[in-house]
Amino acid sequence: MRPAGRGISAAGWVRLRVFITGASGFLGRATVAAFLGHGHTVRAMVRDSERIPSVWKSNPDIQFYVGDLRRPTGLPEAIAGCDTLVHLAAAVIAPDAAHYAITVGGTENLLRALPGSSVQRLVLAGSMSVYNWSDARGTLTEATPVEERPYVAGAYASAKLWQERILVRAQREHPSWELVILRPGVIWGPGNEGLFMAGLPGNKLHLVIGPSRQMPMTFIDNCAEAFVLAATHAAPPPVVNVLDDDVLTPWRFLGEYQRRRGAGGRRVPVPFLLPWIAAHSATAISRACFGPGGKLPSILMPKRLAIYKPLRFSNALLKSGLGWRQPVDLGTALTRTFGPPVG
């Protein structure tokens, strides 16, 4: 059944009017392009008009709203007429306070602008960082418990979990809203290579943590396609992990980077158990010396190091629940990101 109020084209398919926050960011630009490529109209929210790609300015199917979710002046008017909200705006690399001000506070401000609007479906860019990676075993799926103490996993994961909770609560208060939470793995592509998932790349030595483990990765265009499907599917699952089909290991990923960029350095395999023991030892010493408030580098914090655990990952629900099929294969994704092989 088509949601009421969504525009239907002459060909009979539903043409959405989509409001997208964080539209000028890494994921935002690709998501805007994906919706436009599928024939939908977009109202893009950007914080800086200078970051609007020039190609968008000549496209009649896109409008712009320049604003900041922390100071949401005119937001209800900007959302007016849109039937779908795709919420991508969040702090990624920022001080702790900014994560809560932008990711959590910005979401609260956005929700205040929705009552009385024509928005019927909300699609949130969540994150797989909300899962309890430390206790996860075998295959991590949508059924894996989320972290009950998100603060120990860092400000980003904590803010993303609170963001989800706020939206779930709002949807319960407004049952006419449909909510879909997409939790992408590490989104990589040109301009955001994701090499940190391989371990600790350096100039001469590259420490590859758990060299044969599966990395939870999704190429930027493949991830953007999932947002279009989440917005258009008649009955989407409430929570879906977004991961590519390819089983990409750190050893291969870093090797492809070196081969295609002509980068030097030696890859050194590091079994996950070694940094895991080191992190727990450092935590114990820190608590003994400085109490529970002692600070450690992220790589020595067990909850943050857990993203390097040798787990498996499944995108079965993404395929069965949304009908997603990987648009860009791994070889093409590597070439677009790192260039063709050298030599």
C-alpha positions as a Markdown table, in Angstrom:
| # | Residue | x | y | z |
|---|---|---|---|---|
| 1 | Met | 0.0 | 0.0 | 0.0 |
| 2 | Arg | 1.4 | 3.4 | -0.9 |
| 3 | Pro | 1.5 | 5.9 | 1.9 |
| 4 | Ala | -1.1 | 8.6 | 1.4 |
| 5 | Gly | 0.2 | 12.0 | 0.3 |
| 6 | Arg | 3.2 | 10.8 | -1.7 |
| 7 | Gly | 3.3 | 12.0 | -5.3 |
| 8 | Ile | 2.7 | 9.4 | -7.9 |
| 9 | Ser | 4.3 | 9.9 | -11.3 |
| 10 | Ala | 2.6 | 9.4 | -14.7 |
| 11 | Ala | 4.4 | 6.0 | -14.8 |
| 12 | Gly | 2.7 | 5.0 | -11.6 |
| 13 | Trp | 5.6 | 4.9 | -9.2 |
| 14 | Val | 5.8 | 6.9 | -6.0 |
| 15 | Arg | 7.8 | 10.1 | -6.4 |
| 16 | Leu | 8.9 | 11.2 | -3.0 |
| 17 | Arg | 9.5 | 14.7 | -1.7 |
| 18 | Val | 12.5 | 14.1 | 0.5 |
| 19 | Phe | 14.0 | 16.4 | 3.2 |
| 20 | Ile | 17.6 | 15.4 | 3.8 |
| 21 | Thr | 19.7 | 16.8 | 6.7 |
| 22 | Gly | 23.5 | 16.7 | 6.5 |
| 23 | Ala | 23.1 | 16.9 | 2.7 |
| 24 | Ser | 26.6 | 18.3 | 2.0 |
| 25 | Gly | 28.5 | 15.7 | 4.0 |
| 26 | Phe | 30.2 | 12.6 | 2.8 |
| 27 | Leu | 27.1 | 10.4 | 3.0 |
| 28 | Gly | 24.8 | 13.3 | 2.3 |
| 29 | Arg | 26.1 | 14.1 | -1.1 |
| 30 | Ala | 25.9 | 10.5 | -2.2 |
| 31 | Thr | 22.4 | 10.1 | -0.8 |
| 32 | Val | 21.1 | 13.2 | -2.5 |
| 33 | Ala | 22.5 | 11.9 | -5.8 |
| 34 | Ala | 20.9 | 8.6 | -5.2 |
| 35 | Phe | 17.4 | 10.0 | -4.6 |
| 36 | Leu | 17.8 | 12.3 | -7.6 |
| 37 | Gly | 19.0 | 9.4 | -9.7 |
| 38 | His | 15.8 | 7.5 | -8.9 |
| 39 | Gly | 13.6 | 10.5 | -10.0 |
| 40 | His | 12.7 | 11.9 | -6.6 |
| 41 | Thr | 12.7 | 15.5 | -5.5 |
| 42 | Val | 15.0 | 16.7 | -2.7 |
| 43 | Arg | 15.1 | 19.6 | -0.3 |
| 44 | Ala | 18.7 | 19.5 | 1.0 |
| 45 | Met | 19.6 | 21.0 | 4.4 |
| 46 | Val | 23.2 | 22.3 | 4.5 |
| 47 | Arg | 25.0 | 24.4 | 7.1 |
| 48 | Asp | 27.2 | 26.3 | 4.6 |
| 49 | Ser | 26.0 | 27.5 | 1.2 |
| 50 | Glu | 29.5 | 27.4 | -0.1 |
| 51 | Arg | 29.5 | 23.6 | 0.2 |
| 52 | Ile | 26.6 | 23.2 | -2.2 |
| 53 | Pro | 28.0 | 21.3 | -5.3 |
| 54 | Ser | 27.6 | 23.4 | -8.4 |
| 55 | Val | 25.9 | 20.6 | -10.3 |
| 56 | Trp | 23.0 | 20.7 | -7.8 |
| 57 | Lys | 22.4 | 24.4 | -8.5 |
| 58 | Ser | 21.2 | 23.7 | -12.0 |
| 59 | Asn | 19.0 | 20.8 | -11.1 |
| 60 | Pro | 15.3 | 21.7 | -10.9 |
| 61 | Asp | 14.5 | 18.7 | -8.6 |
| 62 | Ile | 16.6 | 20.0 | -5.7 |
| 63 | Gln | 16.0 | 22.9 | -3.4 |
| 64 | Phe | 18.2 | 24.1 | -0.5 |
| 65 | Tyr | 17.7 | 25.1 | 3.1 |
| 66 | Val | 20.8 | 26.7 | 4.7 |
| 67 | Gly | 20.6 | 26.2 | 8.4 |
| 68 | Asp | 21.9 | 24.6 | 11.6 |
| 69 | Leu | 19.9 | 22.1 | 13.6 |
| 70 | Arg | 21.4 | 23.6 | 16.8 |
| 71 | Arg | 19.6 | 26.9 | 15.8 |
| 72 | Pro | 16.6 | 25.7 | 13.8 |
| 73 | Thr | 15.2 | 29.0 | 12.7 |
| 74 | Gly | 12.6 | 28.4 | 9.9 |
| 75 | Leu | 12.9 | 24.6 | 10.0 |
| 76 | Pro | 9.1 | 23.9 | 10.0 |
| 77 | Glu | 8.7 | 26.0 | 6.9 |
| 78 | Ala | 11.7 | 24.3 | 5.3 |
| 79 | Ile | 10.2 | 20.8 | 5.9 |
| 80 | Ala | 6.7 | 21.9 | 4.7 |
| 81 | Gly | 5.5 | 19.8 | 1.8 |
| 82 | Cys | 8.0 | 17.0 | 2.2 |
| 83 | Asp | 6.6 | 13.5 | 2.9 |
| 84 | Thr | 9.9 | 11.8 | 3.8 |
| 85 | Leu | 12.7 | 12.8 | 6.2 |
| 86 | Val | 16.2 | 11.3 | 5.8 |
| 87 | His | 18.2 | 12.4 | 8.8 |
| 88 | Leu | 21.9 | 12.1 | 8.2 |
| 89 | Ala | 23.2 | 15.1 | 10.2 |
| 90 | Ala | 25.6 | 14.1 | 13.1 |
| 91 | Ala | 29.0 | 14.9 | 14.5 |
| 92 | Val | 31.6 | 12.4 | 13.4 |
| 93 | Ile | 35.0 | 13.7 | 14.5 |
| 94 | Ala | 34.4 | 16.4 | 17.1 |
| 95 | Pro | 34.9 | 17.2 | 20.8 |
| 96 | Asp | 32.6 | 15.2 | 23.1 |
| 97 | Ala | 30.3 | 18.2 | 23.7 |
| 98 | Ala | 29.7 | 18.7 | 20.0 |
| 99 | His | 28.5 | 15.1 | 19.6 |
| 100 | Tyr | 25.7 | 15.7 | 22.0 |
| 101 | Ala | 24.9 | 19.2 | 20.8 |
| 102 | Ile | 24.7 | 18.3 | 17.1 |
| 103 | Thr | 23.7 | 14.6 | 17.1 |
| 104 | Val | 21.4 | 14.6 | 20.1 |
| 105 | Gly | 20.3 | 18.2 | 20.5 |
| 106 | Gly | 20.0 | 18.7 | 16.7 |
| 107 | Thr | 17.7 | 15.6 | 16.5 |
| 108 | Glu | 15.5 | 17.0 | 19.3 |
| 109 | Asn | 15.2 | 20.3 | 17.5 |
| 110 | Leu | 14.3 | 18.5 | 14.2 |
| 111 | Leu | 11.6 | 16.5 | 15.9 |
| 112 | Arg | 10.0 | 19.7 | 17.3 |
| 113 | Ala | 9.5 | 20.9 | 13.7 |
| 114 | Leu | 7.7 | 17.8 | 12.5 |
| 115 | Pro | 4.3 | 17.8 | 14.2 |
| 116 | Gly | 1.8 | 19.3 | 11.7 |
| 117 | Ser | 4.1 | 18.6 | 8.8 |
| 118 | Ser | 3.3 | 16.2 | 5.9 |
| 119 | Val | 6.3 | 13.9 | 6.8 |
| 120 | Gln | 5.2 | 10.3 | 7.1 |
| 121 | Arg | 8.4 | 8.3 | 7.1 |
| 122 | Leu | 11.6 | 9.0 | 8.9 |
| 123 | Val | 14.9 | 7.3 | 7.9 |
| 124 | Leu | 17.8 | 7.7 | 10.3 |
| 125 | Ala | 21.4 | 7.2 | 9.6 |
| 126 | Gly | 22.3 | 5.2 | 12.7 |
| 127 | Ser | 25.6 | 3.4 | 13.2 |
| 128 | Met | 26.8 | -0.1 | 14.0 |
| 129 | Ser | 28.9 | 1.5 | 16.7 |
| 130 | Val | 25.8 | 1.2 | 19.0 |
| 131 | Tyr | 26.2 | -2.6 | 19.3 |
| 132 | Asn | 27.9 | -4.2 | 22.3 |
| 133 | Trp | 30.9 | -5.3 | 20.4 |
| 134 | Ser | 32.8 | -6.6 | 23.5 |
| 135 | Asp | 30.2 | -9.3 | 24.2 |
| 136 | Ala | 29.3 | -10.1 | 20.6 |
| 137 | Arg | 30.2 | -13.6 | 19.4 |
| 138 | Gly | 30.1 | -15.2 | 16.0 |
| 139 | Thr | 28.0 | -13.2 | 13.6 |
| 140 | Leu | 26.9 | -9.6 | 14.5 |
| 141 | Thr | 23.4 | -9.0 | 13.2 |
| 142 | Glu | 20.4 | -6.7 | 14.0 |
| 143 | Ala | 19.6 | -9.0 | 16.9 |
| 144 | Thr | 22.9 | -8.3 | 18.6 |
| 145 | Pro | 22.3 | -6.3 | 21.8 |
| 146 | Val | 23.2 | -2.6 | 21.8 |
| 147 | Glu | 25.7 | -1.3 | 24.3 |
| 148 | Glu | 23.9 | -0.7 | 27.7 |
| 149 | Arg | 26.7 | 1.6 | 28.8 |
| 150 | Pro | 27.3 | 3.7 | 25.7 |
| 151 | Tyr | 29.5 | 6.2 | 27.4 |
| 152 | Val | 32.4 | 3.7 | 27.7 |
| 153 | Ala | 32.3 | 3.3 | 23.9 |
| 154 | Gly | 33.0 | 6.9 | 23.2 |
| 155 | Ala | 31.0 | 10.1 | 22.5 |
| 156 | Tyr | 30.2 | 9.2 | 18.9 |
| 157 | Ala | 28.6 | 5.8 | 19.8 |
| 158 | Ser | 26.9 | 7.2 | 22.8 |
| 159 | Ala | 25.4 | 10.1 | 20.9 |
| 160 | Lys | 24.2 | 7.8 | 18.1 |
| 161 | Leu | 22.5 | 5.5 | 20.6 |
| 162 | Trp | 20.7 | 8.4 | 22.3 |
| 163 | Gln | 19.7 | 9.7 | 18.8 |
| 164 | Glu | 18.0 | 6.4 | 18.1 |
| 165 | Arg | 16.3 | 6.4 | 21.5 |
| 166 | Ile | 14.9 | 9.9 | 20.9 |
| 167 | Leu | 13.5 | 8.9 | 17.5 |
| 168 | Val | 12.0 | 5.6 | 18.8 |
| 169 | Arg | 10.3 | 7.5 | 21.6 |
| 170 | Ala | 9.0 | 10.2 | 19.2 |
| 171 | Gln | 7.6 | 7.5 | 16.9 |
| 172 | Arg | 5.7 | 5.9 | 19.8 |
| 173 | Glu | 4.2 | 9.3 | 20.6 |
| 174 | His | 3.3 | 9.8 | 16.9 |
| 175 | Pro | 2.3 | 6.4 | 15.6 |
| 176 | Ser | 1.4 | 7.8 | 12.2 |
| 177 | Trp | 5.1 | 8.3 | 11.6 |
| 178 | Glu | 7.1 | 5.3 | 10.1 |
| 179 | Leu | 10.6 | 5.0 | 11.4 |
| 180 | Val | 13.4 | 3.1 | 9.7 |
| 181 | Ile | 16.9 | 3.0 | 11.3 |
| 182 | Leu | 19.8 | 2.1 | 9.0 |
| 183 | Arg | 23.0 | 1.2 | 10.8 |
| 184 | Pro | 25.8 | 1.3 | 8.3 |
| 185 | Gly | 29.2 | -0.3 | 8.9 |
| 186 | Val | 32.2 | 1.9 | 8.1 |
| 187 | Ile | 31.3 | 3.9 | 5.0 |
| 188 | Trp | 34.3 | 4.3 | 2.7 |
| 189 | Gly | 35.0 | 5.8 | -0.7 |
| 190 | Pro | 36.8 | 8.7 | -2.3 |
| 191 | Gly | 37.7 | 11.3 | 0.4 |
| 192 | Asn | 37.0 | 8.9 | 3.2 |
| 193 | Glu | 39.2 | 5.8 | 2.8 |
| 194 | Gly | 38.4 | 4.0 | 6.1 |
| 195 | Leu | 42.0 | 2.8 | 6.5 |
| 196 | Phe | 41.7 | 3.0 | 10.3 |
| 197 | Met | 39.7 | -0.2 | 10.1 |
| 198 | Ala | 42.8 | -2.1 | 9.0 |
| 199 | Gly | 44.7 | -1.2 | 12.2 |
| 200 | Leu | 47.5 | 1.4 | 12.5 |
| 201 | Pro | 48.8 | 2.4 | 9.1 |
| 202 | Gly | 52.1 | 4.2 | 9.2 |
| 203 | Asn | 54.9 | 5.4 | 6.9 |
| 204 | Lys | 57.3 | 2.4 | 7.2 |
| 205 | Leu | 55.3 | -0.1 | 9.2 |
| 206 | His | 51.6 | -0.8 | 9.0 |
| 207 | Leu | 50.3 | -2.7 | 12.0 |
| 208 | Val | 47.4 | -4.8 | 10.6 |
| 209 | Ile | 45.2 | -5.9 | 13.6 |
| 210 | Gly | 43.5 | -9.2 | 13.0 |
| 211 | Pro | 44.7 | -9.5 | 9.4 |
| 212 | Ser | 42.2 | -12.1 | 8.3 |
| 213 | Arg | 39.1 | -10.8 | 10.0 |
| 214 | Gln | 36.0 | -9.6 | 8.1 |
| 215 | Met | 35.7 | -5.8 | 8.2 |
| 216 | Pro | 32.2 | -4.3 | 8.4 |
| 217 | Met | 32.4 | -2.0 | 5.4 |
| 218 | Thr | 30.0 | -0.4 | 2.9 |
| 219 | Phe | 31.1 | 1.6 | -0.1 |
| 220 | Ile | 29.5 | 5.1 | -0.2 |
| 221 | Asp | 27.3 | 4.6 | -3.3 |
| 222 | Asn | 26.1 | 1.2 | -2.0 |
| 223 | Cys | 25.2 | 2.7 | 1.3 |
| 224 | Ala | 23.3 | 5.6 | -0.3 |
| 225 | Glu | 21.2 | 3.1 | -2.3 |
| 226 | Ala | 20.0 | 1.6 | 0.9 |
| 227 | Phe | 18.6 | 5.0 | 2.0 |
| 228 | Val | 16.5 | 5.2 | -1.1 |
| 229 | Leu | 15.2 | 1.7 | -0.6 |
| 230 | Ala | 14.4 | 2.4 | 3.1 |
| 231 | Ala | 12.4 | 5.5 | 2.0 |
| 232 | Thr | 10.5 | 3.8 | -0.8 |
| 233 | His | 9.9 | 0.2 | 0.4 |
| 234 | Ala | 6.3 | -0.5 | 1.3 |
| 235 | Ala | 7.1 | -2.3 | 4.5 |
| 236 | Pro | 10.7 | -1.9 | 5.6 |
| 237 | Pro | 12.1 | -3.5 | 8.7 |
| 238 | Pro | 12.5 | -1.0 | 11.6 |
| 239 | Val | 16.3 | -1.6 | 11.9 |
| 240 | Val | 18.7 | -2.7 | 9.2 |
| 241 | Asn | 22.5 | -3.1 | 9.1 |
| 242 | Val | 24.1 | -1.8 | 5.9 |
| 243 | Leu | 27.0 | -3.8 | 4.7 |
| 244 | Asp | 28.4 | -4.8 | 1.3 |
| 245 | Asp | 28.4 | -8.4 | 0.1 |
| 246 | Asp | 32.2 | -8.5 | -0.2 |
| 247 | Val | 34.2 | -10.1 | 2.6 |
| 248 | Leu | 37.0 | -7.6 | 2.8 |
| 249 | Thr | 40.0 | -8.4 | 5.2 |
| 250 | Pro | 42.4 | -5.8 | 6.6 |
| 251 | Trp | 45.3 | -7.5 | 5.0 |
| 252 | Arg | 43.8 | -7.3 | 1.5 |
| 253 | Phe | 42.4 | -3.8 | 2.0 |
| 254 | Leu | 45.7 | -2.3 | 3.1 |
| 255 | Gly | 47.5 | -4.2 | 0.3 |
| 256 | Glu | 45.1 | -2.8 | -2.3 |
| 257 | Tyr | 45.8 | 0.7 | -1.0 |
| 258 | Gln | 49.6 | 0.2 | -1.2 |
| 259 | Arg | 49.3 | -1.4 | -4.7 |
| 260 | Arg | 47.1 | 1.2 | -6.1 |
| 261 | Arg | 48.7 | 4.3 | -4.5 |
| 262 | Gly | 52.2 | 3.1 | -4.9 |
| 263 | Ala | 52.6 | 3.5 | -1.1 |
| 264 | Gly | 55.6 | 1.9 | 0.6 |
| 265 | Gly | 55.8 | 0.4 | 4.0 |
| 266 | Arg | 55.7 | -3.1 | 5.4 |
| 267 | Arg | 52.5 | -4.8 | 6.6 |
| 268 | Val | 52.9 | -6.4 | 10.0 |
| 269 | Pro | 50.2 | -8.8 | 11.1 |
| 270 | Val | 49.1 | -8.3 | 14.7 |
| 271 | Pro | 46.8 | -11.0 | 16.2 |
| 272 | Phe | 43.8 | -9.2 | 17.9 |
| 273 | Leu | 44.5 | -11.0 | 21.2 |
| 274 | Leu | 47.8 | -9.0 | 21.7 |
| 275 | Pro | 46.3 | -5.4 | 21.7 |
| 276 | Trp | 43.2 | -6.8 | 23.5 |
| 277 | Ile | 45.4 | -8.0 | 26.4 |
| 278 | Ala | 47.4 | -4.8 | 26.3 |
| 279 | Ala | 44.2 | -2.7 | 26.5 |
| 280 | His | 42.8 | -4.6 | 29.5 |
| 281 | Ser | 46.2 | -4.3 | 31.2 |
| 282 | Ala | 46.5 | -0.6 | 30.6 |
| 283 | Thr | 43.0 | -0.1 | 31.9 |
| 284 | Ala | 43.7 | -2.0 | 35.1 |
| 285 | Ile | 47.0 | 0.0 | 35.6 |
| 286 | Ser | 45.2 | 3.3 | 34.9 |
| 287 | Arg | 42.4 | 2.6 | 37.4 |
| 288 | Ala | 45.0 | 1.6 | 40.0 |
| 289 | Cys | 47.0 | 4.7 | 39.5 |
| 290 | Phe | 44.4 | 7.3 | 38.7 |
| 291 | Gly | 41.0 | 5.8 | 39.6 |
| 292 | Pro | 38.1 | 5.4 | 37.2 |
| 293 | Gly | 38.6 | 8.8 | 35.7 |
| 294 | Gly | 42.0 | 8.0 | 34.2 |
| 295 | Lys | 42.3 | 8.7 | 30.5 |
| 296 | Leu | 43.8 | 6.3 | 27.9 |
| 297 | Pro | 44.3 | 6.6 | 24.1 |
| 298 | Ser | 41.4 | 5.2 | 22.2 |
| 299 | Ile | 43.4 | 2.2 | 21.0 |
| 300 | Leu | 44.0 | 1.1 | 24.6 |
| 301 | Met | 40.3 | 1.4 | 25.6 |
| 302 | Pro | 38.8 | -2.2 | 25.4 |
| 303 | Lys | 35.3 | -1.0 | 24.3 |
| 304 | Arg | 36.8 | 1.0 | 21.4 |
| 305 | Leu | 39.3 | -1.6 | 20.4 |
| 306 | Ala | 36.4 | -4.1 | 20.2 |
| 307 | Ile | 35.7 | -2.9 | 16.6 |
| 308 | Tyr | 38.7 | -5.0 | 15.6 |
| 309 | Lys | 37.3 | -8.3 | 17.0 |
| 310 | Pro | 37.3 | -11.2 | 14.6 |
| 311 | Leu | 33.5 | -11.3 | 14.1 |
| 312 | Arg | 31.4 | -12.1 | 11.0 |
| 313 | Phe | 28.7 | -9.7 | 9.7 |
| 314 | Ser | 25.5 | -10.3 | 7.8 |
| 315 | Asn | 23.6 | -8.1 | 5.3 |
| 316 | Ala | 20.8 | -10.7 | 5.0 |
| 317 | Leu | 18.1 | -8.4 | 6.3 |
| 318 | Leu | 19.2 | -5.6 | 4.0 |
| 319 | Lys | 18.6 | -7.9 | 1.0 |
| 320 | Ser | 15.5 | -9.7 | 2.1 |
| 321 | Gly | 13.9 | -6.7 | 3.9 |
| 322 | Leu | 14.7 | -3.9 | 1.5 |
| 323 | Gly | 15.5 | -5.8 | -1.7 |
| 324 | Trp | 19.0 | -4.3 | -1.8 |
| 325 | Arg | 21.5 | -5.5 | -4.4 |
| 326 | Gln | 25.0 | -4.2 | -4.3 |
| 327 | Pro | 25.2 | -1.6 | -7.1 |
| 328 | Val | 29.0 | -1.1 | -7.1 |
| 329 | Asp | 31.3 | -4.2 | -7.0 |
| 330 | Leu | 34.5 | -4.2 | -4.9 |
| 331 | Gly | 36.9 | -3.9 | -7.8 |
| 332 | Thr | 35.2 | -0.7 | -9.0 |
| 333 | Ala | 35.0 | 0.7 | -5.5 |
| 334 | Leu | 38.7 | 0.2 | -5.0 |
| 335 | Thr | 39.5 | 1.9 | -8.3 |
| 336 | Arg | 37.3 | 4.8 | -7.5 |
| 337 | Thr | 38.8 | 5.3 | -4.1 |
| 338 | Phe | 42.5 | 4.4 | -4.6 |
| 339 | Gly | 42.9 | 4.5 | -8.3 |
| 340 | Pro | 43.9 | 1.7 | -10.7 |
| 341 | Pro | 46.7 | -0.7 | -9.7 |
| 342 | Val | 50.2 | 0.8 | -10.3 |
| 343 | Gly | 52.5 | -1.0 | -12.6 |
